[in-house]
Amino acid sequence: DSTHGDLGGLGYLVGYIFSIYTMYCKNYYTFLNTAFRHCNRYCLYFSNLFNKIFYVYFVIHSTILNKDIFI
């Protein structure tokens, strides 16, 4: 089913964008240090949260994909 492939690719892309965002965020706010300390905390918190969500999505997605093959 091509839909599974599209969804997996889309999920991977979004996860990839968020990992880049996390790196950029970390470096940028470390550079601006004190003024943006609170921003940095929220920024990394949400980035990590999204990364966890996409990780769970991939685990579920691959499990469903494996089941589809065996049905």
Protein Blocks (a to p, Z undefined) as FASTA:
>chain_A
ZZlmmmmmmmmmmmmmmmmmmmmmmmmmmmnmmmmmmmmmmmmmmmmmmmmmmmmmmmmm
mmmmmmmmmZZ
